[in-house]
Amino acid sequence: MILLASSSQTLCRRWRDALAGSFPLHQVADRQTLILSLREHQPDVVFLDQTDKHFGPVRFVCKLIRLTPTSRIIVLTREPRASEAMTLIKAGAKGYCATNIGPALLRKAARTVSAGEIWIGRKLLPPLIDDLVHTASQNAALIESLPVQPSTFNAFSGLSPREREIASLVATGQHNKSISSNLHISEKTVKAHLTTIFRKLQIEGRTQLALAVIGTHQQLTLSRNGS
């Protein structure tokens, strides 16, 4: 089930029209009803209107994420910002995009998040990847540690050591030429490894791979902190 959280009837009508027939839907318009509905229905996905006065503060969204670990929350806002996206994704949100997202993309966001991946508006991806560059060593260490982590990380455990190494470098924003130079292998070999990685992880490209690493890092951090 998908829970739509907004007091805007116009916005919720647009969301319902886009999602109708694909997912069971439930709508809430205030904070108290949202929390009660999360406990009662335990929705798979929540579309949360951050521009709404009831749900707006980032600190509330972060608190809500901690309260509902089984529900995947997609935050929608009128003016998406990369810094806010990173804060929310690191806090545990599974998606972040503009409230005026088109119907087809809204459905795709729901399916993507339901499948355990992360959905980010395309314009926000470059600065998010830039942020990853500053945490390269952290991400590399993460990928190397994945095989001994709980079942949450089994998808990465299926990668070979070399594939995990390449995945970590992609997640830090490096392109094929740079990866080739760092690992002393040809660009053709890098491309071949990436094709295998995408197939094993069932993702479409390097952007989704980078986002998958962000999401795994977020889950691993929560696990280590006992959340």
C-alpha positions, 0 to 999 in steps of 0.5 A, a space after each residue: 500500500 502507498 500512503 499519501 501524506 498531504 493536506 493539499 487535495 489538488 496534489 493528492 488528486 494528482 498523485 492518486 490519478 497517477 498511481 490508481 490501479 497500480 497500488 492500493 492507496 490511502 491518504 492522510 492530511 495531518 501529522 497525528 493521522 499520519 502516525 496512526 496510519 503508519 502504525 495501523 497500515 504499515 504502508 510499503 511506500 509513503 509519499 510525504 509532502 514536505 511543503 505541507 505545514 504539517 509535515 515540513 520540518 526536516 527534523 520531523 521527517 528524520 524522526 518519522 523515518 526512525 519511527 517507521 523503519 519498514 516503510 519507505 519514505 519518499 519526500 517531495 518538496 517544491 524546491 528540491 535542494 541537494 544538501 537537503 536530499 543528502 541529509 534526508 537520504 542519510 537519515 533513511 529516506 528512500 526518495 527525494 524529488 519535486 512535488 510536480 513530478 510527472 505521473 509516469 515518473 511518480 509511478 516509476 519512483 514508487 516501483 523503484 523504492 518498492 524494489 528497495 532502491 533509492 529514487 532521486 530527482 535527476 538534477 540532484 544527482 551530480 551534486 550528490 555524486 560530488 558529495 560521495 567524492 569527499 567520502 571515497 575511503 568510507 565507501 570503499 571500506 563499505 564495499 569491501 566489508 559487504 560480504 560479511 554483513 547481514 542479509 540486507 547486503 547479500 546483493 553486494 556479496 554476490 560481486 567478486 572482489 574486483 567488482 566490489 572495488 570497481 563499484 566503490 570507485 563508481 560510487 565516489 564519482 570516478 569515470 571509467 578512464 580514472 578507474 582504469 588508471 587506478 586499477 591498472 586495467 583497460 577501460 574495456 575491462 572496466 566496462 565489462 565489469 560494470 556490465 556484470 555488476 549492473 546485471 548482478 545487482 539488476 540496476 540500469 547504470 552507474 548512477 543507480 549503483 552510486 545511489 545503491 551504495 549511499 543506501 547501503 551505507 545508510 543501512 549499515 550505519 543504522 545497523 552499527 548504531 543499533 537503530 
